[in-house]
Amino acid sequence: MHFGKFEALLLSGAAAVALFVSPAMADDTATSGADWQGFYLGLALGGAHSAAKPDTGVVYNGYFFTDASGSDREQVNPVLQRRLDGLDVTGSVLAGYDFQSGNITYGLEGDLTFMGFSQTESFGPANYDNNPSATFTTSTTVESDFLLSLRPKLGYVTGPFQFYISAGPSVSRFKMTHEYSDTASGKSITFSDSKTALGVSSSVGVGYMLSDGWVLRSDYVFSYYPDIAGGSSELNGDGKTDFTYGSDFQSHNLRLALIKRF
């Protein structure tokens, strides 16, 4: 993971904003037109375009090789590293607390999103460049069911509207499955790895105060996970590594939420 320092700076910056926003630097609360302070719960429905980008690779370690007629790595790696993307309906449960100082709001929001991402990229059978009499077939699947985020939040209110941005750490559970077979060895492998991954989530949105504490809100949420899988496997039973595995994941989610403030 390479996001520890970034997340720490992100959280400390948001905390500093919350601590040092002063009533003297904002208008009187009455000029904001609505009271946004307090605890809230909500439900959201949306659509997400999500993608995993595997960096699975061939290892030159006895089985795969390169010669004058072709390179296994240069041929197979682009196939193994094809992007897996798709559109999914999302449902989210939201909970948070806002403080208000005049037109400025700041707080913290928890977000549990269910999305059911499951995409497969398959290829073959295709002939090896350096051994045209043999073929290979490969298939990669990446799956995830949820994203859980906790984001410090900073906003500005005017009349019945609240405009805000937020960013913070996010966690999810991913599963990668890879299958590979070829006719040169007559063998096949199935690799599977499940991992709880840490990432970063950010959002921008606008809420409209209806009445009795009800708010209609629209937002865009971007989530990024740099490392959702890892491992290695061997194809021909000689005990030497033939493939290494890894992938990142990102999601772009547009939502409409109904929120009740208490």
C-alpha distance (Angstrom), angle and dihedral (degrees) to the residues before:
residue distance angle dihedral
M1 . . .
H2 3.80 . .
F3 3.81 100.5 .
G4 3.81 101.3 80.5
K5 3.83 95.7 97.5
F6 3.80 92.3 42.0
E7 3.80 93.2 51.9
A8 3.80 91.2 46.3
L9 3.80 91.5 52.8
L10 3.80 90.6 45.3
L11 3.79 94.0 52.4
S12 3.80 94.6 42.2
G13 3.81 90.9 49.8
A14 3.79 91.9 51.2
A15 3.80 90.6 47.3
A16 3.80 90.3 51.2
V17 3.80 90.7 52.7
A18 3.80 90.4 50.7
L19 3.81 92.4 49.0
F20 3.78 99.7 45.2
V21 3.82 104.3 38.1
S22 3.80 99.7 111.4
P23 3.80 129.8 -158.5
A24 3.79 86.6 -128.4
M25 3.81 89.6 64.3
A26 3.82 95.4 54.9
D27 3.78 137.6 56.6
D28 3.78 122.0 -97.7
T29 3.84 111.4 -74.7
A30 3.77 91.5 -115.3
T31 3.84 91.0 64.7
S32 3.80 91.1 62.1
G33 3.80 90.0 69.7
A34 3.82 96.7 -136.7
D35 3.80 140.5 47.8
W36 3.81 109.5 -116.8
Q37 3.79 98.0 167.1
G38 3.79 119.8 114.6
F39 3.78 145.4 43.5
Y40 3.80 122.1 -38.1
L41 3.82 141.0 -176.4
G42 3.79 128.3 -162.7
L43 3.78 150.3 166.6
A44 3.80 125.2 -137.1
L45 3.79 135.4 -166.8
G46 3.78 121.5 -162.5
G47 3.75 151.5 140.5
A48 3.80 125.7 -108.7
H49 3.77 133.9 -162.1
S50 3.80 105.1 -154.0
A51 3.78 133.8 175.7
A52 3.79 141.6 -175.1
K53 3.82 120.1 -154.9
P54 3.82 110.3 -160.5
D55 3.80 119.4 -154.4
T56 3.80 92.1 -164.1
G57 3.80 110.3 154.9
V58 3.77 145.2 -171.1
V59 3.83 117.3 -113.9
Y60 3.80 119.9 -146.0
N61 3.78 97.0 -136.0
G62 3.77 108.3 129.0
Y63 3.81 105.3 -58.5
F64 3.79 103.8 54.9
F65 3.80 116.5 48.2
T66 3.78 147.1 160.5
D67 3.80 129.6 -125.9
A68 3.79 140.7 151.6
S69 3.80 91.5 -68.8
G70 3.81 97.2 54.1
S71 3.80 150.4 -49.3
D72 3.79 121.6 -100.3
R73 3.81 91.1 -155.9
E74 3.81 95.3 51.1
Q75 3.80 90.6 48.0
V76 3.81 101.6 41.3
N77 3.83 103.5 34.3
P78 3.83 96.1 67.3
V79 3.81 88.1 53.3
L80 3.82 93.4 48.4
Q81 3.82 91.3 47.4
R82 3.78 98.8 52.5
R83 3.80 114.6 136.9
L84 3.82 117.2 -105.8
D85 3.79 110.6 -151.5
G86 3.79 139.8 156.7
L87 3.80 148.1 152.4
D88 3.81 120.9 -100.2
V89 3.79 137.0 179.5
T90 3.81 110.2 -119.0
G91 3.79 133.8 -157.1
S92 3.81 122.8 -165.4
V93 3.78 139.0 -169.5
L94 3.81 113.4 -151.7
A95 3.79 131.7 -165.4
G96 3.77 129.7 168.9
Y97 3.77 151.3 134.7
D98 3.80 128.0 -122.3
F99 3.79 128.3 -162.0
Q100 3.78 117.2 -157.9
S101 3.78 130.8 -152.8
G102 3.79 108.9 175.4
N103 3.78 107.2 -60.0
I104 3.81 93.6 -13.9
T105 3.80 122.7 91.2
Y106 3.80 127.7 -175.2
G107 3.77 132.5 172.4
L108 3.77 148.4 114.2
E109 3.81 131.2 -76.9
G110 3.81 131.9 -165.5
D111 3.79 117.8 -154.3
L112 3.83 128.2 -170.0
T113 3.80 111.4 -174.2
F114 3.81 125.6 -173.7
M115 3.79 113.9 -157.7
G116 3.82 113.8 153.1
F117 3.83 97.3 -140.9
S118 3.81 111.6 -173.8
Q119 3.80 121.4 155.6
T120 3.80 133.1 164.5
E121 3.81 129.7 -162.7
S122 3.82 115.3 -164.5
F123 3.81 132.1 -179.0
G124 3.77 137.0 -179.7
P125 2.86 164.2 -50.9
A126 3.81 85.8 -123.3
N127 3.80 131.1 161.3
Y128 3.80 120.4 -108.4
D129 3.80 112.0 -116.2
N130 3.81 92.3 -136.4
N131 3.81 94.5 41.2
P132 3.82 109.0 30.2
S133 3.80 92.0 177.5
A134 3.83 90.2 66.7
T135 3.81 128.8 64.9
F136 3.81 135.1 -159.1
T137 3.79 132.9 -153.1
T138 3.81 126.5 -164.4
S139 3.80 137.8 -179.7
T140 3.83 131.2 -178.5
T141 3.81 127.1 -170.1
V142 3.83 127.9 -172.8
E143 3.81 122.1 -170.5
S144 3.81 137.3 -177.3
D145 3.81 132.2 165.4
F146 3.81 105.8 -171.8
L147 3.80 148.4 14.9
L148 3.81 120.1 -150.1
S149 3.81 117.5 -165.3
L150 3.80 139.0 175.1
R151 3.80 112.7 -162.7
P152 3.81 131.8 -178.7
K153 3.80 106.9 -136.0
L154 3.82 135.6 -150.2
G155 3.80 123.5 -172.5
Y156 3.78 148.4 167.1
V157 3.81 124.1 -140.7
T158 3.76 129.1 -156.7
G159 3.78 122.9 170.9
P160 3.82 108.2 -37.5
F161 3.84 93.0 -21.5
Q162 3.80 131.8 96.1
F163 3.81 118.9 -167.9
Y164 3.79 116.0 -168.7
I165 3.80 148.9 165.5
S166 3.80 128.0 -156.3
A167 3.80 139.6 178.3
G168 3.78 136.9 175.9
P169 3.81 148.4 123.6
S170 3.80 122.8 -43.4
V171 3.80 134.4 -168.9
S172 3.81 133.1 -161.8
R173 3.80 142.1 162.6
F174 3.82 119.0 -117.2
K175 3.79 135.7 -175.6
M176 3.80 125.1 -160.8
T177 3.80 122.3 -169.6
H178 3.81 123.5 -174.7
E179 3.80 128.3 -175.0
Y180 3.80 125.3 -172.0
S181 3.79 132.7 173.6
D182 3.78 137.4 162.5
T183 3.77 138.6 -175.1
A184 3.82 93.9 -131.0
S185 3.80 92.3 73.7
G186 3.79 97.8 17.1
K187 3.81 87.9 -134.8
S188 3.78 136.0 113.5
I189 3.82 138.3 -163.2
T190 3.78 134.5 -153.1
F191 3.80 116.5 -159.1
S192 3.81 122.0 -170.8
D193 3.80 130.4 179.0
S194 3.82 129.5 175.0
K195 3.78 117.8 -166.3
T196 3.79 139.7 175.5
A197 3.80 102.2 -136.2
L198 3.79 133.0 -162.5
G199 3.79 120.7 -141.6
V200 3.79 145.3 148.6
S201 3.81 128.6 -92.3
S202 3.81 128.0 -166.8
S203 3.79 133.5 176.3
V204 3.79 144.0 -176.0
G205 3.80 122.6 -162.5
V206 3.76 151.5 147.6
G207 3.80 129.4 -131.6
Y208 3.81 129.4 -161.2
M209 3.81 119.4 -153.1
L210 3.81 110.0 -133.5
S211 3.82 110.0 176.6
D212 3.81 139.8 -64.1
G213 3.81 90.7 27.0
W214 3.80 95.8 -55.1
V215 3.80 116.3 139.0
L216 3.79 131.0 -170.1
R217 3.81 109.9 -151.7
S218 3.78 137.7 -176.3
D219 3.80 122.9 -167.6
Y220 3.79 146.8 164.2
V221 3.81 118.5 -136.2
F222 3.81 124.6 -166.2
S223 3.82 118.6 -166.8
Y224 3.79 126.8 -175.5
Y225 3.82 130.0 -173.0
P226 3.83 114.7 -175.6
D227 3.82 98.3 -166.9
I228 3.82 120.9 29.8
A229 3.83 101.8 150.9
G230 3.78 142.8 16.8
G231 3.77 143.9 169.9
S232 3.78 143.2 91.2
S233 3.81 140.8 -109.4
E234 3.80 141.0 -168.9
L235 3.78 126.8 -135.1
N236 3.79 111.4 -162.4
G237 3.81 102.9 41.3
D238 3.81 98.0 -109.9
G239 3.81 93.3 121.4
K240 3.82 93.4 -114.7
T241 3.81 124.1 120.4
D242 3.81 114.0 -103.6
F243 3.86 101.0 169.1
T244 3.80 135.4 29.9
Y245 3.82 121.8 -161.3
G246 3.79 139.6 -148.7
S247 3.80 141.7 130.9
D248 3.77 144.9 177.7
F249 3.82 127.3 -140.6
Q250 3.78 136.0 -152.4
S251 3.78 135.0 -179.4
H252 3.83 133.7 -164.1
N253 3.80 110.2 -161.9
L254 3.83 126.7 -174.4
R255 3.83 113.1 -167.3
L256 3.78 145.0 177.5
A257 3.81 115.4 -151.6
L258 3.79 138.0 -171.1
I259 3.80 111.5 -150.8
K260 3.79 134.1 -172.8
R261 3.80 117.3 -152.5
F262 3.82 119.7 -156.6
